[in-house]
């Protein structure tokens, strides 16, 4: 039986998934050793990113060729709005003013790419561009919680992405990839580009001066 496209894409990009898991920023979240100002910068950048992510979902919903796709994209956008509420809590905790966030180069590169894909591409390509974020965070949450949720400053982050609320969102989006995308070189390179953007996002927060 042939593998679903979403699984093929994820499997083809394991090198980048592991590069993210092993990245010192993510490992700093894992063991609680990450410097607070690096995490605070990341929270602000991630909130900016998530606003663009929600917009991309909404554009894709409007383009969806059937009602099921429309409602699924909207449900996923709602999930992002919930995640943004969580970021407001983080922002208060870490002293970040979300209204004053200026997107860094890595953030802008990622959001511009997603929105350009959503506006200019078809629904399948957009789902493929957005899927790495959801699948990667579900993977990171699962891996970091494998020995239980640790008790340190970043426990909430691990709790969120390993939770029963977040984990089902990645397969929901992957169903849209499987329903609407086909295995073209453009779909494959778009998925991989998003994975590079994820790695660069962690790197930008890690190298914050």
N, C-alpha and C positions, 0 to 999 in steps of 0.2 A: 504494500500500500504506500503511495507516495506521501512524503512528509508535507504538512501544511507549509505554505510559503513563510508564514511568520516564524515558524520553528527553524526553517532553513536559514533565514536571515539572521536570527539570533545565534544559531550555531556557527555561522560563517564569521561572526564578529566576537567570538569568545576571547580573542587576544585583547580586544579593547575593553571588554567587560572585566577581564582579570586585571588589566592595567588600571581601571577605575577602582576595583576592590583593593588592590595593593598600593594605591596612591597614598602618599603620606598624609594627605588631608583626610581621606576616608579612614585610614588607620588611626589617625588622631581622634576622630569621632569614636571609633571602636573602643579605644582604651582610655578615652577621656583626657588625653594629653594635648589636644589641639589648643593653640592660643586663642583666647576669647575674641581678640580683635579680628582674627581671620574668620572665625565663625560668624561674627557680627557682619562682616563685609559680605560673606556668602549669603546670609539671610536676606539682606537688602537686595542683592543681585538676583537671588532666586525669586523674590516677590515680583520684581520687574519682569523676570522671565515668565513666571506663571500667568501674569496678566496677558502677555502675548500668546501663551499656550492656550488660554481660555478663548481668546479671540480666534485663533486658528481652528479650534474645535467648532466654534460657531459658524465660521465661513464654510467649513467642511459640511456641517449639518445642512446649511442652506443649499449646498450643491448635491446632497445625497440623492440618489435616484429613486429610493424607496423609503417608505415611512419607517421601517425598522432601523435603517441607517440613520435617518434623521433623529429619531428618539434616542438611539444609542450615543450618537455624538453629543446630543444635548445633555444626557445623563452624565457623560464623562466631563463635560464642561462644568456641570454642577459639582462634581468631585473636586475639580480644581478650585472652585470658589470656596469649598470647605477647607482645602489645603491653605488657601490664602488667609482664611480666618486664623488658622493655626500660626501662620507666619506673623500675624499681628500680635499674637501672644508672645512669640519668640522675640519680636522686635521690642516690645515693652520690656521683656526680661533682660535683653542684651543692650538696651539703650540705642536702638536704631530708629531713626525717623524715616519711615518708608516713603513719606511725601517728598523727601529731599534726596532720594537715591538717584545718582547719575549712573547709567549703565556703563560698565567697563567694556573694553573692546571685545573680549570673548563673549560677553553677554549679548552685546549688540549683534555680533556676527551670527549667533545662534538664533536670536529672535527675528532678525531680518530674513534669514534663511527660511525659518518656519512660516512666516507670514507671506513671503514671496511664493513659497510652495503652495500654501493654502489658496491664495488668490489666483495663481497662475496655473497650478497643476490640477489634475483630477482628484477625486476623493480617495482613490487607492494610493496614489503617490503621497497625498497628505497624511493618510493613516500610517504609511511606511516611514515618513519623516518624523512622526510624533511617537511612534511605538518604542523606539530605543529608550526614551526618557522613562516611560512607564515600566517597561520590562527591567531596565537597569536598576531603578530604585526598588522594585519588588525584590530583585536579586540581592542587592546590597542589604536591604532590610532583613531578608531571610538569613543571609550569611552572618551578619553582625549579631543576630539574635540566636544563633545556633546553640550557644551554651547558656541561653537565658538572657534576659535584659540586664545589663550591668547597672550598677548604682553610681552614676557620675553625672556631670553637668549635661552630657549629650544623650542621656538615656531616652529622653522624649523623642528625639529624632529617630533613634533605632526602634522605639516602640511604635511610632507612627507608620514607618515603612514596612514593618514586619506584621502589622495589625491585620485582623480579619476584615477591616473596612477597606484598607488599601490594596491588599494582595489580589482581590478579584478584578481590579480595574485593568491591569495589564492584559489578562486574557480577553476582556471585553473589547479592548482596542485591537488586539491581535485578530479577533474574529472579523473586524472590519477590514484589516489588511487581507485576510484570507478571502473575504467576500468580494472585494473591489480591486485589489492589486494583482498584477501578473508579474512573473519573474523576468522583468526586462533589466538590461544593464543600468538603466536610469533608476529603477526602483532599488536595485542592489547598491548602487553608489550613493543614492540619497540616504538610505538607511545607515550606511557606513559613515557618511559625512556627519550625520546626527550623533553617532557614537563618538567620533573625534571631537565634536562640539562639547559633549558631556565631559570627556577627559580634560579638555582645555578649560572648561568651567571650574573644575576642581583645582587645576593647576594655577589659574588666575587668582583664586582665593589663597592658595598655599604660598604663592610668591609675593603676596601683598607686602609692600614696603611700608 
